[in-house]
Amino acid sequence: MKIAICQMDIVFGRKESNFEKVANFAKKAKENGVDLLVLPETFAVLFSMGVDEISEWKKDSITLSFLKKTAKENGIWILGTFVEKTEDGNKNAAYLVNRNGKIKKTYHKIHLFPLTEEDKKCTPGSRPSLTEIEGIKFGITICYDLRFPELYRLLTKKGAAAIFVVSNWPEKRREHWLALLKARAIENQCYIIGANRIGNDGKENYSGDSCIYGPFGEEVLSPKNIEGIFISDIALEKVQEIRKTHRFLPSDWNTCIS
């Protein structure tokens, strides 16, 4: 499967400008035979903006409509996030849309980041998200989730061969970002696909460093620090081979979180 990570400088307060960027990247992805495009966290707006100002109901979400339209027009899968307004409060929501523009899977971020008071502004999700995309099982996670290895272990236990991490991860903690992505790949013998933004949100600098680590911890897609899409192939067979030849995963899954 050919995956493209979209690494972009999110324009403050200008949703249409961000949509235009993503639309152009989606066209490039299609031209390069990409199957799935992964966007950084809250790609349409800055999460540092007022949460109530940027949240959208699913039924009339401009961002979700854009994702569905763009996926269908280009015949590709797209994973994107926005702040979803729900009866239980605002939630940091990831939506996976298929080639036909239909919603395949939703994930509400479980671990909310306390340093930005996300835990006070949003309501956490409660369910890990696993889905199958053309024969490969993928887990979906968002940013701060990366610091909680038990979530990734649970997704692996449920059959994940690859796990997305869509983020707004600041440059000052880039070493944590890269180390944790690689660790999650090694621990779970799966692909870890990290999509991050670049630029500045008025408070923090973002260096991008979007990358993919393979099931043996190898660098499949190298970190970059510029705006664009970065493309790589992943293969289920590689995961199966590594797990067969290096039996590091627990033989008794009861030792893992359930």
C-alpha positions as CSV (number, residue, x, y, z in Angstrom):
1,M,0.0,0.0,0.0
2,K,1.3,3.5,-0.9
3,I,0.9,6.0,1.8
4,A,1.4,9.8,1.6
5,I,1.9,12.0,4.7
6,C,0.8,15.6,4.2
7,Q,3.1,17.9,6.1
8,M,1.8,21.5,6.1
9,D,2.0,24.9,7.7
10,I,-1.5,25.4,9.0
11,V,-2.7,29.0,8.3
12,F,-4.1,30.7,11.3
13,G,-7.9,31.3,11.1
14,R,-8.1,30.6,7.4
15,K,-9.9,27.3,6.9
16,E,-10.4,27.8,3.2
17,S,-6.6,28.4,2.7
18,N,-5.9,25.2,4.5
19,F,-8.5,23.3,2.4
20,E,-6.9,24.6,-0.8
21,K,-3.5,23.3,0.4
22,V,-4.8,19.9,1.1
23,A,-6.8,19.7,-2.1
24,N,-3.6,20.4,-4.1
25,F,-1.7,17.8,-2.0
26,A,-4.5,15.3,-2.7
27,K,-4.2,15.8,-6.4
28,K,-0.4,15.2,-6.2
29,A,-1.1,12.1,-4.2
30,K,-3.5,10.8,-6.9
31,E,-0.9,11.6,-9.6
32,N,1.6,9.5,-7.7
33,G,-0.7,6.5,-7.3
34,V,-1.1,7.0,-3.6
35,D,-3.7,4.9,-1.8
36,L,-4.0,6.8,1.4
37,L,-3.3,10.4,2.5
38,V,-2.7,11.2,6.1
39,L,-3.1,14.8,7.4
40,P,-1.7,16.5,10.5
41,E,-3.9,17.0,13.6
42,T,-6.7,19.6,13.1
43,F,-5.3,20.4,9.7
44,A,-8.0,23.0,8.9
45,V,-7.5,25.3,11.9
46,L,-5.1,25.8,14.7
47,F,-6.0,23.9,17.8
48,S,-4.6,26.8,19.9
49,M,-7.7,28.8,18.8
50,G,-10.8,28.7,21.0
51,V,-12.2,25.2,21.0
52,D,-15.8,26.4,21.0
53,E,-15.0,28.6,18.0
54,I,-13.6,25.8,15.9
55,S,-15.7,22.8,16.9
56,E,-18.3,21.5,14.4
57,W,-21.3,19.2,14.6
58,K,-20.7,16.1,12.5
59,K,-24.0,16.5,10.6
60,D,-23.0,19.9,9.2
61,S,-19.2,19.8,9.5
62,I,-17.5,21.8,6.7
63,T,-14.3,20.0,7.4
64,L,-15.8,16.5,7.2
65,S,-17.6,17.5,4.0
66,F,-14.3,18.6,2.5
67,L,-12.6,15.4,3.5
68,K,-15.4,13.3,1.8
69,K,-15.4,15.4,-1.3
70,T,-11.6,15.4,-1.7
71,A,-11.4,11.6,-1.1
72,K,-14.1,10.9,-3.7
73,E,-12.7,13.3,-6.3
74,N,-9.2,11.8,-6.1
75,G,-10.2,8.2,-5.5
76,I,-8.0,7.9,-2.4
77,W,-8.4,7.3,1.3
78,I,-7.9,10.3,3.6
79,L,-7.4,10.5,7.4
80,G,-8.1,13.9,8.9
81,T,-9.1,15.4,12.2
82,F,-11.2,18.2,13.5
83,V,-12.8,19.3,16.8
84,E,-16.2,17.6,16.9
85,K,-19.1,19.1,18.9
86,T,-21.1,16.3,20.5
87,E,-23.8,16.1,23.2
88,D,-21.0,15.0,25.6
89,G,-18.8,18.0,24.8
90,N,-16.1,18.8,22.3
91,K,-13.9,15.9,21.1
92,N,-10.7,15.8,19.1
93,A,-12.0,13.5,16.4
94,A,-10.2,11.6,13.6
95,Y,-12.2,10.6,10.6
96,L,-11.1,8.0,8.0
97,V,-12.8,8.4,4.7
98,N,-12.6,5.8,1.9
99,R,-12.1,6.2,-1.9
100,N,-15.9,6.7,-2.4
101,G,-16.1,9.6,0.1
102,K,-17.8,7.5,2.8
103,I,-16.8,7.5,6.4
104,K,-15.0,4.2,7.3
105,K,-14.0,4.9,10.9
106,T,-14.0,7.5,13.7
107,Y,-11.7,7.9,16.6
108,H,-12.1,10.3,19.5
109,K,-8.7,11.1,21.2
110,I,-8.4,9.3,24.5
111,H,-5.4,11.1,26.1
112,L,-5.9,14.8,26.2
113,F,-2.9,17.1,26.6
114,P,-2.8,18.9,29.9
115,L,-0.2,21.5,29.1
116,T,-2.6,23.2,26.7
117,E,-5.6,22.4,28.9
118,E,-7.0,20.2,26.2
119,D,-8.2,18.0,29.1
120,K,-10.3,20.9,30.3
121,K,-11.6,22.1,26.9
122,C,-12.4,18.7,25.5
123,T,-14.0,15.4,26.5
124,P,-11.9,12.3,26.1
125,G,-12.8,9.3,24.0
126,S,-13.0,5.9,25.5
127,R,-12.5,3.4,22.7
128,P,-9.4,2.5,20.8
129,S,-10.0,2.6,17.0
130,L,-9.0,-0.2,14.7
131,T,-10.1,-0.6,11.1
132,E,-9.1,-2.5,7.9
133,I,-8.0,-0.7,4.8
134,E,-7.6,-2.9,1.8
135,G,-6.4,-5.9,3.7
136,I,-4.3,-4.2,6.3
137,K,-5.5,-3.5,9.8
138,F,-4.7,0.0,11.0
139,G,-5.0,1.7,14.4
140,I,-5.7,5.4,14.7
141,T,-4.2,7.6,17.4
142,I,-3.7,11.3,17.9
143,C,-0.6,13.2,19.2
144,Y,-0.4,12.9,23.0
145,D,-1.7,9.3,22.8
146,L,1.9,8.5,21.7
147,R,3.1,8.7,25.3
148,F,0.8,5.9,26.4
149,P,2.3,2.5,25.2
150,E,-0.6,0.5,26.6
151,L,-2.9,1.9,23.9
152,Y,-0.6,0.8,21.1
153,R,-0.2,-2.6,22.7
154,L,-4.0,-3.0,22.8
155,L,-4.3,-2.0,19.1
156,T,-1.6,-4.6,18.3
157,K,-3.4,-7.2,20.4
158,K,-6.5,-6.5,18.3
159,G,-4.5,-7.1,15.1
160,A,-3.0,-3.8,14.0
161,A,-0.2,-4.1,11.5
162,A,0.2,-0.3,11.3
163,I,-0.8,2.6,13.5
164,F,-1.3,6.3,12.6
165,V,-0.2,9.1,14.9
166,V,-1.5,12.4,13.6
167,S,-0.1,15.4,15.5
168,N,0.7,19.0,16.2
169,W,4.0,18.1,18.0
170,P,6.3,21.1,18.8
171,E,9.9,21.3,17.8
172,K,11.2,21.7,21.4
173,R,10.1,18.1,22.0
174,R,11.1,16.6,18.7
175,E,13.5,14.2,20.2
176,H,10.6,12.7,22.2
177,W,8.5,12.5,19.0
178,L,11.1,10.6,17.1
179,A,12.1,8.3,19.9
180,L,8.6,7.4,20.9
181,L,7.5,6.7,17.3
182,K,10.4,4.3,16.9
183,A,9.8,2.7,20.3
184,R,6.1,2.1,19.5
185,A,7.2,0.4,16.2
186,I,9.8,-1.8,17.9
187,E,7.6,-2.8,20.8
188,N,4.7,-3.8,18.6
189,Q,6.5,-5.0,15.5
190,C,4.3,-2.8,13.3
191,Y,4.4,0.2,11.1
192,I,4.1,3.5,12.9
193,I,3.1,6.4,10.7
194,G,3.7,9.8,12.2
195,A,2.1,12.9,10.5
196,N,3.1,16.3,11.9
197,R,2.8,19.9,10.9
198,I,5.5,22.6,10.3
199,G,5.5,26.3,10.9
200,N,4.5,28.4,13.9
201,D,1.1,28.8,15.6
202,G,2.0,32.0,17.5
203,K,3.2,30.1,20.5
204,E,5.3,27.1,19.3
205,N,7.5,26.2,16.4
206,Y,6.9,22.9,14.6
207,S,9.6,21.1,12.7
208,G,7.5,18.5,11.0
209,D,9.6,15.4,11.3
210,S,6.8,13.3,9.7
211,C,8.1,9.8,9.2
212,I,7.3,6.1,9.1
213,Y,9.1,3.4,11.1
214,G,8.8,-0.2,10.1
215,P,8.1,-3.3,12.2
216,F,11.8,-3.8,13.0
217,G,12.3,-0.1,14.0
218,E,13.8,0.7,10.7
219,E,13.3,4.1,9.1
220,V,11.0,3.6,6.1
221,L,10.3,7.3,5.5
222,S,12.9,9.8,6.7
223,P,11.9,12.9,8.7
224,K,11.5,16.1,6.7
225,N,11.3,19.7,7.7
226,I,9.5,21.2,4.7
227,E,5.9,21.5,3.5
228,G,4.8,18.8,1.0
229,I,3.7,15.2,0.7
230,F,6.0,12.4,1.5
231,I,5.3,9.0,0.0
232,S,6.3,5.4,1.0
233,D,5.1,1.9,0.6
234,I,4.1,-0.4,3.5
235,A,3.5,-4.1,3.2
236,L,1.6,-6.5,5.5
237,E,4.0,-9.3,4.5
238,K,6.8,-7.4,6.2
239,V,5.0,-7.3,9.5
240,Q,4.1,-11.0,9.2
241,E,7.7,-11.9,8.5
242,I,9.2,-9.9,11.4
243,R,6.6,-11.2,13.8
244,K,7.3,-14.8,12.7
245,T,11.1,-14.6,12.7
246,H,11.4,-12.5,15.9
247,R,8.8,-13.6,18.4
248,F,9.0,-10.7,20.7
249,L,5.3,-10.1,21.2
250,P,3.7,-11.8,24.2
251,S,2.7,-15.4,23.7
252,D,0.1,-14.9,26.4
253,W,-1.9,-11.8,25.5
254,N,-3.5,-11.9,29.0
255,T,-0.4,-10.2,30.2
256,C,-1.4,-7.1,28.2
257,I,-4.1,-4.5,28.9
258,S,-7.6,-5.7,27.9
